Each structure stands twice: as C-alpha cells, then as structure tokens.
Amino acid sequence: QVQLVESGGGLVQAGGSLRLSCAASKGSVSTHTMGWFRQAPGKEREFVAAISRSALSTSYGDSVQGRFTISRENAKNTVYLQMNSLKVEDTAVYYCAARLSYSIATRATEFALWGQGTQVTVSS
C-alpha cells in the first residue's frame, strides 16, 4: 500500500555520522509503525530501530543503542535514522519498513512493506 524510498546513505569514516531518510511516495506514514533494518552480505537482516505511530515508543537493537536515533515527522510523511559514532561494523544496506499497527514491532517478519534500501559504508 505505502511505497517507501530510502535516501541518505553513502561512504563515511568511522566515528562520523549519517542521517537516513525514509519518505513515503504514496500513502501515509502516520498510520504505520515504522522500522529500520540492515543487512550485510552473507548475514541475516538485523533489527536496528522502530518507532510507534504516535512516536511515543521507540526501540533499538543492542548494537546501535545509544548511537542511533529514530524519529518521524508525520507532517512530512518521513521517518529518519540519525546514526552517530559509526563503526565499520555498521556497514550494510539499510531498509525502511512499515506495518499497519499502533504498536511497535522489532522483527522483520512483522513488517509487510519495505523500501529498496540504501547503502551505508563505514571506512576505517
């Protein structure tokens, strides 16, 4: 239903920052719980962060806790992932995902709608 487009990926040095954006080209982000996941070659898709429809609840994967921040601007139909203190291990394709629910979710199988992904590469 909702079409998602990620942007903001690129090459960054370790310790640097990037801000990813997930915009809905169609549909409304405000009616969806949103999440960010990442996947490196040969590895399973990993939960990064999620945010509820009202933004009252957020959740983060242990590997990014304290470094990444998820936020949303429903008026702009956009979700963000601010990534600070980036590590080489953060290198992956980052995906934005959505599900029609008021409650937060942290598993990839709980999200039905996905963007195409944006590459984040952290160099040492």
N, CA, C and O atoms as a Tinker XYZ file with bonds, in Angstrom:
   496  protein
     1  N      0.827000   -1.195000    0.000000    73     2
     2  CA     0.000000    0.000000    0.000000    64     1     3
     3  C      0.867000    1.253000    0.000000    63     2     4     5
     4  O      0.786000    2.073000   -0.914000    81     3
     5  N      1.690000    1.394000    1.023000    73     3     6
     6  CA     2.606000    2.522000    1.115000    64     5     7
     7  C      3.893000    2.172000    0.377000    63     6     8     9
     8  O      4.429000    1.075000    0.538000    81     7
     9  N      4.385000    3.104000   -0.431000    73     7    10
    10  CA     5.645000    2.932000   -1.120000    64     9    11
    11  C      6.710000    3.766000   -0.416000    63    10    12    13
    12  O      6.545000    4.972000   -0.232000    81    11
    13  N      7.797000    3.117000   -0.026000    73    11    14
    14  CA     8.844000    3.749000    0.753000    64    13    15
    15  C     10.118000    3.902000   -0.059000    63    14    16    17
    16  O     10.489000    3.017000   -0.830000    81    15
    17  N     10.782000    5.034000    0.122000    73    15    18
    18  CA    12.029000    5.317000   -0.572000    64    17    19
    19  C     13.055000    5.814000    0.432000    63    18    20    21
    20  O     12.860000    6.853000    1.063000    81    19
    21  N     14.151000    5.072000    0.583000    73    19    22
    22  CA    15.227000    5.471000    1.489000    64    21    23
    23  C     16.232000    6.355000    0.762000    63    22    24    25
    24  O     16.405000    6.255000   -0.452000    81    23
    25  N     16.882000    7.214000    1.518000    73    23    26
    26  CA    17.932000    8.058000    0.978000    64    25    27
    27  C     18.871000    8.460000    2.108000    63    26    28    29
    28  O     18.550000    8.288000    3.284000    81    27
    29  N     20.020000    8.990000    1.747000    73    27    30
    30  CA    20.959000    9.483000    2.739000    64    29    31
    31  C     22.150000    8.585000    2.986000    63    30    32    33
    32  O     23.054000    8.951000    3.737000    81    31
    33  N     22.169000    7.420000    2.371000    73    31    34
    34  CA    23.297000    6.528000    2.542000    64    33    35
    35  C     24.524000    7.046000    1.819000    63    34    36    37
    36  O     24.448000    7.986000    1.029000    81    35
    37  N     25.649000    6.421000    2.100000    73    35    38
    38  CA    26.886000    6.830000    1.467000    64    37    39
    39  C     28.088000    6.305000    2.202000    63    38    40    41
    40  O     27.979000    5.413000    3.043000    81    39
    41  N     29.242000    6.866000    1.880000    73    39    42
    42  CA    30.505000    6.485000    2.495000    64    41    43
    43  C     30.866000    7.484000    3.579000    63    42    44    45
    44  O     30.836000    8.695000    3.360000    81    43
    45  N     31.208000    6.970000    4.745000    73    43    46
    46  CA    31.556000    7.825000    5.866000    64    45    47
    47  C     32.687000    7.176000    6.658000    63    46    48    49
    48  O     32.796000    5.951000    6.707000    81    47
    49  N     33.516000    7.994000    7.269000    73    47    50
    50  CA    34.599000    7.484000    8.088000    64    49    51
    51  C     34.087000    7.027000    9.446000    63    50    52    53
    52  O     33.097000    7.550000    9.958000    81    51
    53  N     34.766000    6.055000   10.016000    73    51    54
    54  CA    34.417000    5.599000   11.355000    64    53    55
    55  C     34.418000    6.775000   12.317000    63    54    56    57
    56  O     35.313000    7.619000   12.291000    81    55
    57  N     33.395000    6.814000   13.169000    73    55    58
    58  CA    33.245000    7.917000   14.094000    64    57    59
    59  C     32.374000    9.035000   13.560000    63    58    60    61
    60  O     31.984000    9.931000   14.308000    81    59
    61  N     32.070000    8.992000   12.284000    73    59    62
    62  CA    31.254000   10.015000   11.667000    64    61    63
    63  C     29.771000    9.756000   11.819000    63    62    64    65
    64  O     29.352000    8.846000   12.535000    81    63
    65  N     28.985000   10.566000   11.136000    73    63    66
    66  CA    27.534000   10.488000   11.245000    64    65    67
    67  C     26.867000   10.513000    9.881000    63    66    68    69
    68  O     27.405000   11.053000    8.914000    81    67
    69  N     25.697000    9.923000    9.826000    73    67    70
    70  CA    24.846000    9.964000    8.652000    64    69    71
    71  C     23.404000   10.048000    9.110000    63    70    72    73
    72  O     23.054000    9.566000   10.188000    81    71
    73  N     22.583000   10.653000    8.302000    73    71    74
    74  CA    21.155000   10.716000    8.573000    64    73    75
    75  C     20.398000   10.120000    7.400000    63    74    76    77
    76  O     20.430000   10.649000    6.289000    81    75
    77  N     19.727000    9.028000    7.658000    73    75    78
    78  CA    18.938000    8.370000    6.637000    64    77    79
    79  C     17.504000    8.873000    6.686000    63    78    80    81
    80  O     16.976000    9.184000    7.754000    81    79
    81  N     16.891000    8.947000    5.533000    73    79    82
    82  CA    15.502000    9.353000    5.437000    64    81    83
    83  C     14.696000    8.276000    4.745000    63    82    84    85
    84  O     15.194000    7.582000    3.858000    81    83
    85  N     13.467000    8.145000    5.151000    73    83    86
    86  CA    12.540000    7.209000    4.538000    64    85    87
    87  C     11.260000    7.972000    4.253000    63    86    88    89
    88  O     10.512000    8.314000    5.169000    81    87
    89  N     11.017000    8.233000    3.001000    73    87    90
    90  CA     9.849000    9.000000    2.600000    64    89    91
    91  C      8.826000    8.107000    1.922000    63    90    92    93
    92  O      9.174000    7.211000    1.153000    81    91
    93  N      7.588000    8.359000    2.211000    73    91    94
    94  CA     6.501000    7.621000    1.579000    64    93    95
    95  C      6.062000    8.369000    0.339000    63    94    96    97
    96  O      5.501000    9.462000    0.420000    81    95
    97  N      6.324000    7.767000   -0.809000    73    95    98
    98  CA     5.907000    8.393000   -2.054000    64    97    99
    99  C      4.410000    8.267000   -2.270000    63    98   100   101
   100  O      3.799000    9.069000   -2.977000    81    99
   101  N      3.833000    7.251000   -1.651000    73    99   102
   102  CA     2.397000    7.035000   -1.684000    64   101   103
   103  C      1.943000    6.563000   -0.316000    63   102   104   105
   104  O      2.691000    5.905000    0.408000    81   103
   105  N      0.729000    6.900000    0.027000    73   103   106
   106  CA     0.197000    6.502000    1.315000    64   105   107
   107  C      0.640000    7.430000    2.432000    63   106   108   109
   108  O      1.285000    8.451000    2.194000    81   107
   109  N      0.284000    7.061000    3.649000    73   107   110
   110  CA     0.568000    7.887000    4.815000    64   109   111
   111  C      1.409000    7.127000    5.828000    63   110   112   113
   112  O      1.022000    6.054000    6.291000    81   111
   113  N      2.554000    7.687000    6.167000    73   111   114
   114  CA     3.428000    7.100000    7.175000    64   113   115
   115  C      2.791000    7.171000    8.560000    63   114   116   117
   116  O      3.045000    6.313000    9.406000    81   115
   117  N      1.974000    8.180000    8.791000    73   115   118
   118  CA     1.392000    8.409000   10.097000    64   117   119
   119  C      0.524000    7.261000   10.589000    63   118   120   121
   120  O      0.329000    7.114000   11.796000    81   119
   121  N      0.009000    6.461000    9.698000    73   119   122
   122  CA    -0.849000    5.338000   10.074000    64   121   123
   123  C     -0.066000    4.044000   10.270000    63   122   124   125
   124  O     -0.657000    2.988000   10.495000    81   123
   125  N      1.253000    4.121000   10.187000    73   123   126
   126  CA     2.093000    2.935000   10.256000    64   125   127
   127  C      3.126000    3.004000   11.374000    63   126   128   129
   128  O      3.681000    4.062000   11.671000    81   127
   129  N      3.364000    1.861000   11.976000    73   127   130
   130  CA     4.550000    1.691000   12.793000    64   129   131
   131  C      5.727000    1.536000   11.836000    63   130   132   133
   132  O      5.638000    0.788000   10.862000    81   131
   133  N      6.823000    2.231000   12.102000    73   131   134
   134  CA     7.952000    2.241000   11.189000    64   133   135
   135  C      9.183000    1.608000   11.829000    63   134   136   137
   136  O      9.369000    1.655000   13.045000    81   135
   137  N     10.008000    1.021000   10.986000    73   135   138
   138  CA    11.222000    0.399000   11.474000    64   137   139
   139  C     12.368000    0.540000   10.499000    63   138   140   141
   140  O     12.171000    0.757000    9.304000    81   139
   141  N     13.574000    0.414000   11.034000    73   139   142
   142  CA    14.786000    0.366000   10.236000    64   141   143
   143  C     15.480000   -0.963000   10.491000    63   142   144   145
   144  O     15.630000   -1.392000   11.635000    81   143
   145  N     15.897000   -1.599000    9.421000    73   143   146
   146  CA    16.645000   -2.842000    9.487000    64   145   147
   147  C     17.877000   -2.706000    8.608000    63   146   148   149
   148  O     17.944000   -1.822000    7.755000    81   147
   149  N     18.839000   -3.574000    8.816000    73   147   150
   150  CA    20.024000   -3.545000    7.974000    64   149   151
   151  C     20.462000   -4.969000    7.666000    63   150   152   153
   152  O     20.180000   -5.905000    8.415000    81   151
   153  N     21.153000   -5.106000    6.554000    73   151   154
   154  CA    21.623000   -6.409000    6.135000    64   153   155
   155  C     22.960000   -6.277000    5.413000    63   154   156   157
   156  O     23.079000   -5.557000    4.422000    81   155
   157  N     23.943000   -6.971000    5.918000    73   155   158
   158  CA    25.253000   -7.036000    5.291000    64   157   159
   159  C     25.332000   -8.312000    4.466000    63   158   160   161
   160  O     24.614000   -9.269000    4.754000    81   159
   161  N     26.183000   -8.350000    3.449000    73   159   162
   162  CA    26.303000   -9.547000    2.614000    64   161   163
   163  C     26.593000  -10.795000    3.437000    63   162   164   165
   164  O     27.496000  -10.802000    4.273000    81   163
   165  N     25.823000  -11.846000    3.196000    73   163   166
   166  CA    26.022000  -13.096000    3.898000    64   165   167
   167  C     25.476000  -13.140000    5.305000    63   166   168   169
   168  O     25.655000  -14.140000    6.000000    81   167
   169  N     24.815000  -12.081000    5.747000    73   167   170
   170  CA    24.274000  -12.030000    7.098000    64   169   171
   171  C     22.759000  -11.871000    7.056000    63   170   172   173
   172  O     22.193000  -11.426000    6.058000    81   171
   173  N     22.119000  -12.239000    8.152000    73   171   174
   174  CA    20.674000  -12.103000    8.256000    64   173   175
   175  C     20.291000  -10.645000    8.458000    63   174   176   177
   176  O     21.086000   -9.834000    8.934000    81   175
   177  N     19.073000  -10.334000    8.089000    73   175   178
   178  CA    18.570000   -8.987000    8.297000    64   177   179
   179  C     18.476000   -8.710000    9.793000    63   178   180   181
   180  O     17.938000   -9.519000   10.549000    81   179
   181  N     18.996000   -7.573000   10.211000    73   179   182
   182  CA    19.115000   -7.237000   11.613000    64   181   183
   183  C     18.240000   -6.042000   11.976000    63   182   184   185
   184  O     18.182000   -5.052000   11.246000    81   183
   185  N     17.574000   -6.149000   13.097000    73   183   186
   186  CA    16.761000   -5.042000   13.595000    64   185   187
   187  C     17.650000   -3.904000   14.058000    63   186   188   189
   188  O     18.635000   -4.118000   14.764000    81   187
   189  N     17.294000   -2.696000   13.656000    73   187   190
   190  CA    18.054000   -1.509000   14.039000    64   189   191
   191  C     17.246000   -0.621000   14.979000    63   190   192   193
   192  O     17.690000   -0.309000   16.084000    81   191
   193  N     16.065000   -0.220000   14.538000    73   191   194
   194  CA    15.241000    0.678000   15.341000    64   193   195
   195  C     13.802000    0.636000   14.859000    63   194   196   197
   196  O     13.526000    0.280000   13.713000    81   195
   197  N     12.890000    1.003000   15.745000    73   195   198
   198  CA    11.480000    1.076000   15.391000    64   197   199
   199  C     10.823000    2.195000   16.176000    63   198   200   201
   200  O     11.292000    2.585000   17.245000    81   199
   201  N      9.742000    2.700000   15.634000    73   199   202
   202  CA     9.017000    3.789000   16.273000    64   201   203
   203  C      7.526000    3.597000   16.055000    63   202   204   205
   204  O      7.093000    3.207000   14.971000    81   203
   205  N      6.747000    3.870000   17.088000    73   203   206
   206  CA     5.310000    3.688000   17.010000    64   205   207
   207  C      4.671000    4.794000   16.192000    63   206   208   209
   208  O      5.324000    5.770000   15.824000    81   207
   209  N      3.399000    4.630000   15.914000    73   207   210
   210  CA     2.672000    5.602000   15.101000    64   209   211
   211  C      2.670000    6.989000   15.716000    63   210   212   213
   212  O      2.783000    7.992000   15.011000    81   211
   213  N      2.541000    7.042000   17.027000    73   211   214
   214  CA     2.497000    8.311000   17.735000    64   213   215
   215  C      3.878000    8.819000   18.124000    63   214   216   217
   216  O      4.014000    9.939000   18.615000    81   215
   217  N      4.902000    8.001000   17.907000    73   215   218
   218  CA     6.279000    8.309000   18.289000    64   217   219
   219  C      6.478000    8.308000   19.802000    63   218   220   221
   220  O      7.510000    8.766000   20.293000    81   219
   221  N      5.511000    7.802000   20.532000    73   219   222
   222  CA     5.628000    7.720000   21.983000    64   221   223
   223  C      6.510000    6.559000   22.421000    63   222   224   225
   224  O      7.020000    6.547000   23.542000    81   223
   225  N      6.686000    5.589000   21.540000    73   223   226
   226  CA     7.507000    4.428000   21.855000    64   225   227
   227  C      8.564000    4.220000   20.786000    63   226   228   229
   228  O      8.288000    4.347000   19.593000    81   227
   229  N      9.773000    3.901000   21.219000    73   227   230
   230  CA    10.856000    3.564000   20.314000    64   229   231
   231  C     11.594000    2.349000   20.846000    63   230   232   233
   232  O     11.535000    2.045000   22.037000    81   231
   233  N     12.283000    1.663000   19.958000    73   231   234
   234  CA    13.057000    0.503000   20.344000    64   233   235
   235  C     14.310000    0.449000   19.482000    63   234   236   237
   236  O     14.286000    0.834000   18.313000    81   235
   237  N     15.404000   -0.032000   20.067000    73   235   238
   238  CA    16.673000   -0.091000   19.352000    64   237   239
   239  C     17.345000   -1.434000   19.548000    63   238   240   241
   240  O     17.219000   -2.067000   20.596000    81   239
   241  N     18.059000   -1.855000   18.522000    73   239   242
   242  CA    18.870000   -3.045000   18.656000    64   241   243
   243  C     20.044000   -2.765000   19.579000    63   242   244   245
   244  O     20.519000   -1.634000   19.673000    81   243
   245  N     20.504000   -3.801000   20.257000    73   243   246
   246  CA    21.582000   -3.624000   21.225000    64   245   247
   247  C     22.844000   -3.031000   20.592000    63   246   248   249
   248  O     23.556000   -2.258000   21.233000    81   247
   249  N     23.114000   -3.385000   19.360000    73   247   250
   250  CA    24.338000   -2.945000   18.706000    64   249   251
   251  C     24.341000   -1.462000   18.357000    63   250   252   253
   252  O     25.401000   -0.893000   18.097000    81   251
   253  N     23.172000   -0.828000   18.346000    73   251   254
   254  CA    23.098000    0.583000   17.968000    64   253   255
   255  C     22.578000    1.465000   19.089000    63   254   256   257
   256  O     22.544000    2.688000   18.949000    81   255
   257  N     22.177000    0.867000   20.189000    73   255   258
   258  CA    21.643000    1.617000   21.326000    64   257   259
   259  C     22.636000    2.683000   21.772000    63   258   260   261
   260  O     23.817000    2.405000   21.984000    81   259
   261  N     22.138000    3.899000   21.909000    73   259   262
   262  CA    22.979000    4.996000   22.343000    64   261   263
   263  C     23.692000    5.714000   21.222000    63   262   264   265
   264  O     24.244000    6.794000   21.435000    81   263
   265  N     23.694000    5.143000   20.039000    73   263   266
   266  CA    24.374000    5.754000   18.898000    64   265   267
   267  C     23.402000    6.204000   17.812000    63   266   268   269
   268  O     23.637000    7.209000   17.142000    81   267
   269  N     22.318000    5.463000   17.639000    73   267   270
   270  CA    21.335000    5.762000   16.605000    64   269   271
   271  C     20.057000    6.299000   17.232000    63   270   272   273
   272  O     19.712000    5.947000   18.360000    81   271
   273  N     19.363000    7.147000   16.498000    73   271   274
   274  CA    18.091000    7.689000   16.952000    64   273   275
   275  C     17.084000    7.665000   15.813000    63   274   276   277
   276  O     17.347000    8.182000   14.727000    81   275
   277  N     15.937000    7.064000   16.068000    73   275   278
   278  CA    14.868000    7.049000   15.086000    64   277   279
   279  C     13.867000    8.141000   15.431000    63   278   280   281
   280  O     13.571000    8.375000   16.602000    81   279
   281  N     13.357000    8.796000   14.425000    73   279   282
   282  CA    12.364000    9.839000   14.627000    64   281   283
   283  C     11.435000    9.877000   13.422000    63   282   284   285
   284  O     11.698000    9.256000   12.393000    81   283
   285  N     10.364000   10.605000   13.569000    73   283   286
   286  CA     9.438000   10.720000   12.453000    64   285   287
   287  C      8.819000   12.105000   12.417000    63   286   288   289
   288  O      8.625000   12.744000   13.451000    81   287
   289  N      8.516000   12.550000   11.228000    73   287   290
   290  CA     7.796000   13.790000   11.001000    64   289   291
   291  C      6.610000   13.425000   10.121000    63   290   292   293
   292  O      6.693000   13.431000    8.893000    81   291
   293  N      5.525000   13.114000   10.774000    73   291   294
   294  CA     4.355000   12.654000   10.038000    64   293   295
   295  C      3.833000   13.696000    9.058000    63   294   296   297
   296  O      3.308000   13.354000    7.999000    81   295
   297  N      3.979000   14.958000    9.413000    73   295   298
   298  CA     3.521000   16.025000    8.523000    64   297   299
   299  C      4.291000   16.025000    7.217000    63   298   300   301
   300  O      3.772000   16.453000    6.186000    81   299
   301  N      5.539000   15.543000    7.255000    73   299   302
   302  CA     6.360000   15.449000    6.055000    64   301   303
   303  C      6.355000   14.047000    5.469000    63   302   304   305
   304  O      7.011000   13.777000    4.463000    81   303
   305  N      5.604000   13.156000    6.111000    73   303   306
   306  CA     5.488000   11.785000    5.641000    64   305   307
   307  C      6.859000   11.114000    5.551000    63   306   308   309
   308  O      7.156000   10.400000    4.593000    81   307
   309  N      7.683000   11.358000    6.566000    73   307   310
   310  CA     9.061000   10.905000    6.535000    64   309   311
   311  C      9.506000   10.370000    7.893000    63   310   312   313
   312  O      9.120000   10.891000    8.939000    81   311
   313  N     10.320000    9.327000    7.856000    73   311   314
   314  CA    10.955000    8.756000    9.040000    64   313   315
   315  C     12.462000    8.890000    8.870000    63   314   316   317
   316  O     12.980000    8.769000    7.760000    81   315
   317  N     13.161000    9.140000    9.966000    73   315   318
   318  CA    14.598000    9.360000    9.916000    64   317   319
   319  C     15.348000    8.379000   10.806000    63   318   320   321
   320  O     14.803000    7.835000   11.767000    81   319
   321  N     16.595000    8.172000   10.464000    73   319   322
   322  CA    17.500000    7.418000   11.313000    64   321   323
   323  C     18.795000    8.209000   11.399000    63   322   324   325
   324  O     19.571000    8.256000   10.445000    81   323
   325  N     19.020000    8.827000   12.545000    73   323   326
   326  CA    20.254000    9.551000   12.780000    64   325   327
   327  C     21.282000    8.571000   13.319000    63   326   328   329
   328  O     21.061000    7.946000   14.356000    81   327
   329  N     22.390000    8.434000   12.630000    73   327   330
   330  CA    23.421000    7.490000   13.000000    64   329   331
   331  C     24.685000    8.251000   13.379000    63   330   332   333
   332  O     25.279000    8.942000   12.551000    81   331
   333  N     25.083000    8.117000   14.622000    73   331   334
   334  CA    26.283000    8.772000   15.131000    64   333   335
   335  C     27.303000    7.736000   15.567000    63   334   336   337
   336  O     26.976000    6.566000   15.765000    81   335
   337  N     28.532000    8.177000   15.712000    73   335   338
   338  CA    29.617000    7.299000   16.155000    64   337   339
   339  C     29.650000    6.008000   15.354000    63   338   340   341
   340  O     29.723000    4.915000   15.915000    81   339
   341  N     29.596000    6.146000   14.062000    73   339   342
   342  CA    29.519000    4.978000   13.190000    64   341   343
   343  C     30.769000    4.119000   13.275000    63   342   344   345
   344  O     31.886000    4.616000   13.422000    81   343
   345  N     30.547000    2.819000   13.179000    73   343   346
   346  CA    31.608000    1.840000   13.217000    64   345   347
   347  C     31.650000    1.087000   11.892000    63   346   348   349
   348  O     30.667000    1.058000   11.152000    81   347
   349  N     32.779000    0.487000   11.608000    73   347   350
   350  CA    32.909000   -0.313000   10.396000    64   349   351
   351  C     31.844000   -1.407000   10.375000    63   350   352   353
   352  O     31.325000   -1.756000    9.315000    81   351
   353  N     31.527000   -1.939000   11.537000    73   351   354
   354  CA    30.533000   -2.993000   11.647000    64   353   355
   355  C     29.123000   -2.547000   11.272000    63   354   356   357
   356  O     28.240000   -3.383000   11.083000    81   355
   357  N     28.905000   -1.241000   11.164000    73   355   358
   358  CA    27.605000   -0.720000   10.769000    64   357   359
   359  C     27.397000   -0.776000    9.258000    63   358   360   361
   360  O     26.298000   -0.507000    8.775000    81   359
   361  N     28.427000   -1.119000    8.521000    73   359   362
   362  CA    28.330000   -1.193000    7.067000    64   361   363
   363  C     27.277000   -2.222000    6.659000    63   362   364   365
   364  O     27.352000   -3.387000    7.048000    81   363
   365  N     26.307000   -1.784000    5.881000    73   363   366
   366  CA    25.214000   -2.651000    5.458000    64   365   367
   367  C     24.278000   -1.869000    4.553000    63   366   368   369
   368  O     24.411000   -0.656000    4.388000    81   367
   369  N     23.333000   -2.584000    3.974000    73   367   370
   370  CA    22.221000   -1.938000    3.295000    64   369   371
   371  C     21.145000   -1.713000    4.341000    63   370   372   373
   372  O     20.746000   -2.647000    5.036000    81   371
   373  N     20.681000   -0.496000    4.453000    73   371   374
   374  CA    19.671000   -0.145000    5.437000    64   373   375
   375  C     18.308000   -0.031000    4.775000    63   374   376   377
   376  O     18.143000    0.648000    3.761000    81   375
   377  N     17.340000   -0.707000    5.369000    73   375   378
   378  CA    15.995000   -0.749000    4.831000    64   377   379
   379  C     14.998000   -0.089000    5.776000    63   378   380   381
   380  O     15.078000   -0.239000    6.995000    81   379
   381  N     14.082000    0.626000    5.200000    73   379   382
   382  CA    12.955000    1.178000    5.927000    64   381   383
   383  C     11.769000    0.241000    5.744000    63   382   384   385
   384  O     11.563000   -0.303000    4.658000    81   383
   385  N     10.996000    0.053000    6.796000    73   383   386
   386  CA     9.858000   -0.848000    6.737000    64   385   387
   387  C      8.665000   -0.260000    7.475000    63   386   388   389
   388  O      8.819000    0.585000    8.357000    81   387
   389  N      7.483000   -0.716000    7.107000    73   387   390
   390  CA     6.255000   -0.207000    7.706000    64   389   391
   391  C      5.245000   -1.321000    7.920000    63   390   392   393
   392  O      5.226000   -2.316000    7.196000    81   391
   393  N      4.409000   -1.132000    8.927000    73   391   394
   394  CA     3.312000   -2.056000    9.175000    64   393   395
   395  C      2.116000   -1.283000    9.705000    63   394   396   397
   396  O      2.273000   -0.294000   10.421000    81   395
   397  N      0.932000   -1.735000    9.353000    73   395   398
   398  CA    -0.292000   -1.100000    9.820000    64   397   399
   399  C     -0.597000   -1.585000   11.226000    63   398   400   401
   400  O     -1.228000   -2.624000   11.417000    81   399
   401  N     -0.143000   -0.822000   12.201000    73   399   402
   402  CA    -0.358000   -1.169000   13.595000    64   401   403
   403  C     -0.067000    0.033000   14.469000    63   402   404   405
   404  O      0.742000    0.894000   14.120000    81   403
   405  N     -0.736000    0.081000   15.609000    73   403   406
   406  CA    -0.463000    1.145000   16.571000    64   405   407
   407  C      0.693000    0.780000   17.481000    63   406   408   409
   408  O      1.281000    1.646000   18.129000    81   407
   409  N      1.017000   -0.509000   17.527000    73   407   410
   410  CA     2.043000   -0.999000   18.433000    64   409   411
   411  C      3.384000   -1.161000   17.726000    63   410   412   413
   412  O      3.446000   -1.353000   16.512000    81   411
   413  N      4.436000   -1.081000   18.500000    73   411   414
   414  CA     5.782000   -1.181000   17.971000    64   413   415
   415  C      6.134000   -2.641000   17.690000    63   414   416   417
   416  O      5.595000   -3.551000   18.321000    81   415
   417  N      7.029000   -2.853000   16.753000    73   415   418
   418  CA     7.474000   -4.189000   16.401000    64   417   419
   419  C      8.975000   -4.166000   16.166000    63   418   420   421
   420  O      9.534000   -3.133000   15.797000    81   419
   421  N      9.631000   -5.308000   16.378000    73   419   422
   422  CA    11.080000   -5.379000   16.260000    64   421   423
   423  C     11.563000   -6.525000   15.385000    63   422   424   425
   424  O     12.770000   -6.709000   15.226000    81   423
   425  N     10.662000   -7.287000   14.823000    73   423   426
   426  CA    11.033000   -8.401000   13.971000    64   425   427
   427  C     10.677000   -8.099000   12.521000    63   426   428   429
   428  O      9.623000   -7.531000   12.237000    81   427
   429  N     11.557000   -8.479000   11.615000    73   427   430
   430  CA    11.357000   -8.195000   10.200000    64   429   431
   431  C     10.069000   -8.805000    9.668000    63   430   432   433
   432  O      9.415000   -8.229000    8.798000    81   431
   433  N      9.708000   -9.970000   10.191000    73   431   434
   434  CA     8.503000  -10.647000    9.728000    64   433   435
   435  C      7.233000   -9.911000   10.107000    63   434   436   437
   436  O      6.166000  -10.202000    9.566000    81   435
   437  N      7.328000   -8.973000   11.018000    73   435   438
   438  CA     6.167000   -8.195000   11.437000    64   437   439
   439  C      5.916000   -6.988000   10.545000    63   438   440   441
   440  O      4.908000   -6.298000   10.699000    81   439
   441  N      6.821000   -6.735000    9.623000    73   439   442
   442  CA     6.691000   -5.618000    8.699000    64   441   443
   443  C      6.427000   -6.136000    7.295000    63   442   444   445
   444  O      7.177000   -6.965000    6.780000    81   443
   445  N      5.376000   -5.652000    6.687000    73   443   446
   446  CA     4.968000   -6.142000    5.378000    64   445   447
   447  C      5.458000   -5.272000    4.226000    63   446   448   449
   448  O      5.585000   -5.751000    3.100000    81   447
   449  N      5.731000   -4.009000    4.495000    73   447   450
   450  CA     6.114000   -3.067000    3.457000    64   449   451
   451  C      7.567000   -2.648000    3.630000    63   450   452   453
   452  O      8.004000   -2.310000    4.730000    81   451
   453  N      8.301000   -2.676000    2.534000    73   451   454
   454  CA     9.740000   -2.397000    2.582000    64   453   455
   455  C     10.183000   -1.468000    1.466000    63   454   456   457
   456  O      9.635000   -1.487000    0.363000    81   455
   457  N     11.183000   -0.656000    1.773000    73   455   458
   458  CA    11.811000    0.153000    0.755000    64   457   459
   459  C     12.884000   -0.643000    0.039000    63   458   460   461
   460  O     13.094000   -1.818000    0.340000    81   459
   461  N     13.563000   -0.013000   -0.906000    73   459   462
   462  CA    14.584000   -0.685000   -1.699000    64   461   463
   463  C     15.935000   -0.751000   -0.997000    63   462   464   465
   464  O     16.796000   -1.537000   -1.391000    81   463
   465  N     16.128000    0.051000    0.020000    73   463   466
   466  CA    17.368000    0.043000    0.771000    64   465   467
   467  C     18.348000    1.105000    0.296000    63   466   468   469
   468  O     18.319000    1.527000   -0.860000    81   467
   469  N     19.208000    1.524000    1.202000    73   467   470
   470  CA    20.262000    2.473000    0.882000    64   469   471
   471  C     21.562000    1.993000    1.513000    63   470   472   473
   472  O     21.583000    1.590000    2.676000    81   471
   473  N     22.638000    2.036000    0.749000    73   471   474
   474  CA    23.916000    1.502000    1.200000    64   473   475
   475  C     24.619000    2.476000    2.130000    63   474   476   477
   476  O     24.744000    3.664000    1.833000    81   475
   477  N     25.072000    1.954000    3.255000    73   475   478
   478  CA    25.898000    2.704000    4.191000    64   477   479
   479  C     27.224000    1.976000    4.323000    63   478   480   481
   480  O     27.261000    0.806000    4.703000    81   479
   481  N     28.301000    2.662000    4.014000    73   479   482
   482  CA    29.625000    2.074000    4.108000    64   481   483
   483  C     30.481000    2.920000    5.038000    63   482   484   485
   484  O     30.663000    4.117000    4.816000    81   483
   485  N     31.000000    2.289000    6.075000    73   483   486
   486  CA    31.830000    2.975000    7.054000    64   485   487
   487  C     33.264000    2.501000    6.883000    63   486   488   489
   488  O     33.545000    1.307000    6.986000    81   487
   489  N     34.152000    3.418000    6.627000    73   487   490
   490  CA    35.547000    3.086000    6.397000    64   489   491
   491  C     36.378000    3.334000    7.649000    63   490   492   493
   492  O     36.059000    4.205000    8.458000    81   491
   493  N     37.440000    2.562000    7.796000    73   491   494
   494  CA    38.325000    2.702000    8.935000    64   493   495
   495  C     39.441000    3.676000    8.644000    63   494   496
   496  O     40.289000    3.918000    9.503000    81   495
